[in-house]
Amino acid sequence: MDWNQIFLLLQIIFTAAIAENMALYYFLGTCPLISVSSNLQTSFQMGLTVCFVMLISTSVNFAIYNWILQPLNIEYLQLLFFVLVIAAITHFLELFLDRFFPEIYASFGIFLPLIAVNCAILGVSLFVVLREYNFVSSVAYSLGSGLGWLLVICLMASLRKRVDETVVPLYLGKTGITMLIASIMAMAFYGLSTVVNGMN
């Protein structure tokens, strides 16, 4: 692998994490972002879990699409297969955490099974197919997307901790202020990506 390929992979990771962040650019995976981001430790654990599921499921879905669905000319079943893979990986992860890390499992509560329906994870698998990435680029894209979602949920948790110590206007409420924070973060991420792209 030469330097051009390494630079391209780093560019894919940066774009997925910052410039086209799943939560702030595509607004995918915002439900757990709002509901779980009240505690920094839980948010970090949830972000790592989403990152792990995103990485594994994208790799498996890439193999299924390119080695099973395309050769059989049944690409129209990709959504069904992708959802089944994500649900299976989430279920096995849930069993693993329940068996070996009960504290983490208990802290997630009802939100751990909801990873199976996190549209950010499904979105990454679909974007990989639409952009016709090869396997290495797909892994880089899923890694960048997962790290970007992890970064956003941790930043959100840190900011919400400060919000809890202040008086929030009644007409805005906790959900409203969370969405306002997310919109400001989206502008900041866009500004950062514009600066970096301007330097190239």
Number of C-alpha atoms within 10 A of each C-alpha: 5 6 8 9 11 11 11 13 19 16 15 22 25 22 17 24 27 25 23 22 26 25 23 24 16 12 15 20 21 19 15 18 23 18 13 21 26 20 16 19 15 18 26 20 17 26 25 17 19 25 22 19 23 30 23 18 26 30 18 15 25 23 13 17 21 15 11 14 16 13 10 10 10 11 15 10 11 18 14 9 16 23 18 15 21 24 20 14 19 24 16 11 18 17 14 13 16 14 10 10 12 13 10 16 20 12 15 17 11 10 15 21 15 15 24 21 14 19 18 23 27 22 20 24 27 18 15 21 18 9 9 12 15 13 15 11 18 25 22 22 29 31 24 28 31 29 24 26 29 24 19 27 28 24 19 24 24 17 16 21 15 9 15 11 8 9 8 13 10 8 8 12 11 16 11 14 16 21 15 13 16 22 14 12 16 21 13 14 20 18 14 14 18 12 11 12 10 8 7 5
